[in-house]
Amino acid sequence: MDRTDYIELLKEAQKYADAYHNNDHPLVTDDTYDALVREIQRIEKLHDDWVLPYSPSQRVQGSPREKSVKIPHHIPMRSLDNAFTSDEMIEFFKRSELDHTPLVCEVKLDGLAISIEYIDGILHQALTRGDGEIGEDVTSNIRTIRSLPLKLATESPPHRVIVRGEVYIKKSDLHQLNQEQRRKSLPEFANPRNAAAGSLRQLDAKVSAERPLRVFLYQLFIDSQPGGVDHFDALAIMRKWQLPVNPLSEKVDDAYKANSYYDRLAKMRDSLPYEIDGLVYKVSDYNAQLEAGFTQKHPRWAIAHKFPARTEVTQIETITIQVGRTGVITPVATLKPVNVGGVTITHVSLHNFEEVTRKDIREGDSVYVRRAGDVIPEIVSVLPSNSARNAPPVKPLRCPSCNTELEYEQTLIRCPNTKGCPAQKERMIAHFVSRKAMNIEGIGPNIIQLLIANKLVDQPIDLYRISKATWSELPRLGEKSADNILLSVQASLNSQLVRYIYALGIREVGVTIAKTLADHFGDFESFFAASEEDLIAIHDIGPTVAEHILNYTKEPTHLETYHHLVSMGLQFTDEKSSNDLNSLQFVVTGKLSKMTRDEITAALRSHGAIVNSQVSKKTSYLIAGENAGSKLARAKSLNIPILSEDKIIELLKNPALLVNAPSSLD
Ligand code: IVH
């Protein structure tokens, strides 16, 4: 082993790091990479004079700084003008007569701008933007970002290379970081930019090294001039040097074509692993850039097209106590309506009183409200205020709906009156009719309250028993809405097992778990009969969820309710039915003793059979219990085979017999 071999190992390590971090395409396993780094460290121990500053062992260096150091930028760091509509964006390029010039479209990361200098290919200095003229030295912190090479991957680096870009934190990493902050009773970061800035500008680089910082670069200067033949080429050169460049950059023919990029990226926004607050369009041609020049602050050849904001300021009007469908008590803030990212928000859950105390949220406060994609809106923090504030909200001792004494289990407060609490009933029914559950339209909170107050509904099944006359007698419900509700109620009987399981409102059984259960059991009876062992044997179902399910299935009335619904016509299209009886039609009559009529009906339907109420020429079998009357007579007159209760129970064990040999069954 000589020094050249050592240098080769460094090169190899960087190649692997680049493939892993910048191309999402690991060339070796993590173990192999770690072993390589250990080998490098072993050699460095033996030959401490060989150690190079760009060795992977040298990412975290030196002792903490005393205070921050300010350094001027070689080239000032400008910011971008903003457009909020595509018209504004087109106008901007028209003003510089650049609306027919090719543009590079990039994502605008919500992070912290950084300028990094490489001298003779070796990372030399990193500065934050600061005021654009003077930045803060964060070299030791930047070195800890593993996707950033400490040495450019080229044999002939220009003397001075400056690359600029954005330091950011992935959404999932921010989530974890905030969990960690909570655990340590430290304040959370309101957004990825704050988290990135706070993590990068640490005096102790060891702290930065523990933070999940990443960087994407979007600007290249070689010896103080823009690098490459044009901007798009600059991105390619940076990639070639193994610098991290965002993969979503694209070149388009002109400003008008940039709109389709906007539409595409706006759709992708939520699914990207990092937060973007807009797009950046840059004229690719350097001569055109030079000609257009700068205003006081901004280039005339590049602009940010911002997405609608996701954080807004509004005021808390009141804080009320909500009782959930499982009795959980949640403080909820009513807000002065505010539009966040295109959606008007009037209420946000404050989750629990610990959260209210931690964020010190009170009525009348001005607050930041955040909404990201499908994520439920939340209060990020309270704005400082000079005027007197209201007192903090008080934890309730009794249920605001039924006045039952509340139970406290750590941060959880619960109303134990599961059967009698009107608020829980309301929420249960609201859940049952909701879109992802039985999807019954037209039954909003006001109607539910009326139904409960008038004792028309006690449980969800009661919805199916309300007549048209009763619906239309409800205050403010005309005949037309009554008709629509009735239709929607009826239509909901053609459902899916997953919807029904979800609609039951079992604690912790959301749509995903409901789907797992529906797929696993295939029909409601099997689900209902599942034991604890059956349940926890299913992947994704732990003992707690299993316990909640068993709490539900231990009540036989719940199975009766299901059979009742089946007799009213409830059918599931996703049921794992064998379909072996799908060519047959049955009628059940008379008094049965072993199974209820609903159970037999459900069992037949689960095999794909049709169950009718009247005997006709098309009837394949009549199932007759005791004291069967006119239906039995009619079936006999039509020569339709008749089965006793015992016989059908036996035959259902081998349904093929019903299809193949109708005449030989007696
Ligand atoms: S170009 C002279 N490109 O947005 C052009 N900026 O005000 C300088 N940003 O300070 C910036 N993504 O922190 C550029 N793809 C991108 C960007 C980007 C994010 C940030 C950067 C800049 C601010 C614009």
Residues whose N, C-alpha, C, O or C-beta is under 5 A from the ligand:
A	BS01	IVH	R78 S79 L80 E106 V107 K108 L109 L112 A113 E166 Y218 V280 P299
